[in-house]
Amino acid sequence: LREDMKNGFELVERHINALGTRWGMMTESAFRNSLKGLLEKSFKVRVERWSDFDEEGFVYGYPSSVEVDVAVHDQEVILIEVTSHARRSDVVLFKRKAAFYERRTGRKPSRLIIVTPYADDDAIDLSKKLLVELYTKV
């Protein structure tokens, strides 16, 4: 009976985690779309999803596709990362994405912005050191 209960609780936990992950992705997408609409319609800022293939593995350590949101106004380029939870490793990864973007496009981002409802204290501290603007708990 105890083993059956344990297995049942693990199954429920997996389902709850799957729902939480799905909700996080839907929330990120909704926020990204609202930000895009606001910036493009009200401030004449072009927002695009930039993607390129990193064959040398600079960003993730192995060949993979790299994506980042880019806001462009006049000549100013702003990279934006929207995530449901920012950890220290996410800040480092975002800096690598920014360096990769600059190498591929030849355009240096003037600002790096992470938007998240939750950020670990380590992520907040590191973002200050690496000059990444982190917007959280608004």
HUVEN-V294125 format. One record per helix or strand. SS is the DSSP state (hx for helix, st for strand). FROM is the first residue (numbers start at 1). TO is the last residue. If there is no record, write none. Layout:
ss,from,to
SS,FROM,TO
SS,FROM,TO
//
This chain:
ss,from,to
hx,2,43
st,46,54
st,64,73
st,76,83
st,86,86
hx,88,105
st,111,116
st,119,119
hx,121,129
st,133,135
//
